[in-house]
Amino acid sequence: MRIISGQYRGRNIHPPKNLPVRPTTDKAKEGLFNILNNLLDFEDLNVLDLFCGTGNISLEFASRGAASVTSVDASPKCVGFVKSTFEQLGYKTATTYKSDALRFALSTSQKWDVIFADPPYTYPHYPELITAILENKLLREDGLLIVEHPAEVDLSSFPALTQTRKYGRVHFSFFENMK
């Protein structure tokens, strides 16, 4: 896994082999961040990464200058790895939580500019997670929710859906705050 842009560009991150993860591919990550480069000013962003796994997406936002990154995962090994990686890089505005993502979304009152969620592809609660984020108003006014999912997961019934991009088996669905 490598960081593709920003102040930590080119750094290779070597997560332990025993983490229960499916990291976003470099091709899909590059495609996602090409889209985001045209939409966002990274330096002012507060980002939430649900199901952070290896921290692949969290680290990319941090490298690009996000004001803060909050990483959440149910696995204590993942959370420990992400926390130690942020410390090694010297990124001071990272927060990590060991928590179920849906439970976290239902219990927090904090707001973010960008929320990225990458559940396991067999995750049965995509609709509940998206609903919790949108109805609990976890996005700031012009906030953006990005959900990574397989083709078999159809999220088109959500009125807040603005677009879906496909990179091989990886799909990114974008949701905006409902006015």
Summary of the structure (lengths in Angstrom):
residues: 179
radius of gyration: 14.8
end to end distance: 37.4
largest distance: 43.2
contacts: 569
relative contact order: 0.16
helix: 31%
strand: 27%
